[in-house]
Amino acid sequence: MARFIKETPWDKRNFGIDTYELTASSEEALEEAEKVNGHFTLKVDPLENKESIVRHGFYYTDTMIEPVCSKDKLKSYDHENIRVSRVGDLEVIMKIAEEVFTYGRFHRDFHIPSKMANMRYANWVKDLYDKDQVFFLSYEGEMAAFYAYEDEKILLIGLKKEFMQRGLTKYMIQKACQAQFELGGYSHLKTSISAANLPSLNLFLSLGFKLTRTFDVYHKLNGPAPEEE
């Protein structure tokens, strides 16, 4: 593989075409991407001049923001009816994952069918479940949400639709963050959120997270787009 091109087999599995991440935005890297068929992701500083990126066929899909919280800054919101467990039903969380992730960059990519974008999240949840990196959150004994993580990173959070708009999410995520701190002994947690997902951004700010860096995400497709079977 070329110097600046990194394969992303987890996305190839979902879309049925070769997928890559371009690790730099230099002219040399952009020219390398011209020579390879497949779908590319490129992450760049928002202040970077995008003229050459666009000229080489990349198109904007999202801006990501990275909130970070140290253990001592995590705010406390206790709720006696919410429980966190490392044991739960995979089918339930995969169904949630297929329905709730509407802010993802692949949902905003006009080359990717929505069903494939949904399945990308469901498959990612399964991978994390298989690695025992999921917390299951219940309310009054009923499964309500999941919280997937890796080391100090919060990766995916999914809430059943019937538990939305009930003022419970802040309590659930606070308990899950606390459990993640205790499980790994981490000094801080971090996550990555689409700038379009204002409810999620506001939620993490209310828990004591501070916004740190941002980056823009661009995609490029060489060759045919993926098709649903």
Buried (B, 14 or more C-beta within 10 A) or exposed (E): EBEBBEEBEEBBEBBEBBBBBBEBBEEEBBEBBEEBEBBBBBBBEEEEEBEBBEEBBBEBBBBBBBBBBBBEEBEEBEBEEBBBEEEBEEEBBBBBBBBBBEBBBBBBBEBBBEEBBBBBBBBBBBEBBEEEBBBBBBBEEEBBBBBBBEEBBBBBBBBBEEBEEEEBBBBBBBBBBBBBBEEEEBEBBBBBBBBBBEEBBEBBEBBBBEEEEBBBBBBBBBEEEBEEE
